[in-house]
């Protein structure tokens, strides 16, 4: 009788262990092409942007704003993400220069990283109407 209970307990434990492994294996996050592109742009531009002066950053930011608001200009996905990721990277520089503003800089970086090209294209479509 004890052997049967022991075998049943062992079988249940084995079943739940394999079930857990199967479920956790299915939860792997698959990175989208946009995330991979953003990471590549981040790695490619990080050092350069961290050395930007405020004047260089302002020029980048206003160039992006002008292109984004111009209904006759549509940025490619790479161009769009290059601007947004560079702006996000500059938030790290601001956090280093102004330690009391770290939280604001982190929120800004998060916001710029979250920008999506599809949303940009939708905004362009509404600009032309």
N, C-alpha and C positions, 0 to 999 in steps of 0.2 A: 504494500500500500504506500509506504514511504517512497519507494522507488518510482512509483507512478506519479506521485505528487512532485517529486524532484524532477522527473523527466518532463512533466507538463510545465513546471516553472521554468526550466531551462529552455524548452521549446518556445514559450511565450517571450522570454527575454531575447532569444535569438531572433524571433520574428520582429519584435519592436526595434531591435538594433538595425537589422537590414532595412526595415521600413524607413527609419530615420535617415540612414545613409542615402537611400534612394531619393527621398524628399529633399535633402540638403544638396544633393548633386544637381537636382533640377532647378534650384534657386540661383544658380550662377548668373551673374549679370553679364549680358552681352553688350559691349560698347557699340554705340552707333558710329557711323562714319563721321558725323559732326563732332562727336567727342574726340575721336582720334585726330581729326583735323585741328581742332582747338588745341589739343595737347602738343601737336607738332609745331603749330605756330607759336605757342607759349615757349616751348624749348628753344626754338630758333631765334626768338626776339627778346628773351628775358634779360640777358646781360646788356644788350643795346638800350632797351627802354629804361632799365634801372639807372642808366647813366644820363638820361635825358635831363636837360635843364627845364625849368618851368616854361620858358619861352618855346622850346621844342615841343613840349607836351601841348601847350596851348595851340600851336600851329597844327599839330596832329588832330586834336579834338575839334577845332573849328573846320578843318578840311573835311573831316568825317561828317560833321553837322551839315555843312554846305552840300555835300554830295547826297546825304540822306534826305535832305529836304528838297532837293532839286528834282522835280517830276520827270525831267528829261534824262536823268542819269540813273541807271540801275547797276549797282555793284554786283560783281560776281560773288559767289559764296566765299571764295578765298579772300577777296578784297574786304568783304564785310567782316569776316572773322578776324582778319589781320588788324583792322581798326579796333574792334571791340576788345580783342585780347590784349592789344598794346595798351589800351586805356585801363584795362583791368590790372595789368602788370604795374602800371604807374602808381596804382593804389598802394602797392608794396613799398614803393619809394616814399610816398607820403607818410606811410605808417612809420618808416624808419626816421624820417625827418621830424615828424611830430608825434612822439610816443603817446601823448595824451589823446590823440585822434585815431588810435589803432582800431577801435570798434567801428568807427565810421568808415575807415579805409577798408576794413574787412567786408563790411556790408556792400560798399561800392564795388569791390572786386567781385564779390558773389553775384551782384546784379549784372555786371558787364559780362561775366562768364555765362550767365543764364540767357543772354540775348540769343534769339533763334533767327536764322536766315529766313525761315518760312514766315515768321511774323513780319519781318522786314518787307518781304515780297507782298504780303497782304496790305501793309501800310502803303506801299507804292501803288497798288491797284486802286486804293481809295483816294490817293492823291490825284490820280488821272481823271477821276469822275467829275 
